[in-house]
Amino acid sequence: MNVAISNSSEKPIYQQLFEQISAQILKGELEGGYCLPPIRQAAKELRVSIITVKKAWEELERCGLINTITGKGCFVAEFSSDEMLRIRNEMVLKQMVNDISYYKSFGLTIEEVMELLKKAYTG
């Protein structure tokens, strides 16, 4: 597990953790059965609060990306490639729905959004 926390980011730290770990899981970098570090250990290593890590782990579990086994720890869930693709697409679509509401508030057309998306994606 490789995570980089930015204290200057607008995103809450738990969300940064959730997004980075979920991306690693869905890209296959963290394989099914991988044991995440205990909450207290992760908090200490990342120099964040235990509550922050707990919230990120709970969100990962809510999305079905990890399973908690009492007394043993939190483990990356086992997925078929089709399941991973489905979960990834659901997560991306959810984010896009939120983003589109923002774009619509500026009165942007779908064409304008696509053009800006292309620019942002290619850097």
MODAPE-V696004 format. One record per residue. N is the residue number from 1. RES is the residue in one letter. PSI is psi as a letter, one per 40 degrees, with the letter a starting at -180 (* if undefined). OMEGA is omega in radians with two decimals (* if undefined). Layout:
BEGIN
{{N,RES,PSI,OMEGA} {N,RES,PSI,OMEGA}}
END
This chain:
BEGIN
{{1,M,h,-3.12} {2,N,h,-3.06} {3,V,h,3.07} {4,A,h,-3.12} {5,I,h,3.07} {6,S,h,3.10} {7,N,e,3.14} {8,S,e,3.13} {9,S,i,3.05} {10,E,d,-3.14} {11,K,h,3.05} {12,P,i,-3.08} {13,I,d,3.14} {14,Y,d,-3.14} {15,Q,d,3.07} {16,Q,d,3.10} {17,L,d,-3.13} {18,F,d,-3.08} {19,E,d,-3.11} {20,Q,d,-3.12} {21,I,d,3.12} {22,S,d,3.10} {23,A,d,3.13} {24,Q,d,3.11} {25,I,d,-3.05} {26,L,e,3.04} {27,K,e,3.12} {28,G,e,3.12} {29,E,d,3.01} {30,L,h,-3.02} {31,E,i,3.07} {32,G,h,-3.13} {33,G,e,3.11} {34,Y,h,-3.14} {35,C,h,3.06} {36,L,i,3.09} {37,P,i,3.07} {38,P,i,-3.07} {39,I,d,-3.12} {40,R,d,3.13} {41,Q,d,3.14} {42,A,d,3.14} {43,A,d,-3.14} {44,K,d,-3.11} {45,E,d,-3.11} {46,L,e,-3.11} {47,R,f,3.08} {48,V,i,-3.11} {49,S,i,3.08} {50,I,d,-3.13} {51,I,d,3.14} {52,T,d,3.14} {53,V,d,3.13} {54,K,d,3.14} {55,K,d,3.12} {56,A,d,-3.14} {57,W,d,3.11} {58,E,d,3.12} {59,E,d,3.08} {60,L,d,3.13} {61,E,d,3.13} {62,R,d,3.13} {63,C,e,3.12} {64,G,e,-3.11} {65,L,d,3.09} {66,I,i,3.05} {67,N,h,3.10} {68,T,h,3.05} {69,I,h,-3.08} {70,T,h,3.11} {71,G,e,-3.11} {72,K,d,3.11} {73,G,a,-3.13} {74,C,h,-3.05} {75,F,i,3.07} {76,V,h,-3.14} {77,A,i,3.08} {78,E,h,-3.12} {79,F,i,2.90} {80,S,i,3.14} {81,S,d,3.10} {82,D,d,3.11} {83,E,d,3.13} {84,M,d,3.12} {85,L,d,3.13} {86,R,d,-3.14} {87,I,d,3.12} {88,R,d,-3.12} {89,N,d,3.09} {90,E,d,-3.12} {91,M,d,-3.14} {92,V,d,3.14} {93,L,d,3.11} {94,K,d,3.12} {95,Q,d,-3.13} {96,M,d,3.12} {97,V,d,3.09} {98,N,d,-3.12} {99,D,d,-3.11} {100,I,d,3.08} {101,S,d,3.11} {102,Y,d,-3.12} {103,Y,d,3.14} {104,K,d,-3.14} {105,S,d,3.08} {106,F,e,3.14} {107,G,f,-3.13} {108,L,i,3.04} {109,T,i,3.10} {110,I,d,3.13} {111,E,d,3.11} {112,E,d,3.11} {113,V,d,-3.14} {114,M,d,3.13} {115,E,d,3.11} {116,L,d,3.11} {117,L,d,3.10} {118,K,d,3.12} {119,K,d,-3.12} {120,A,d,-3.07} {121,Y,d,-3.10} {122,T,e,3.04} {123,G,*,*}}
END
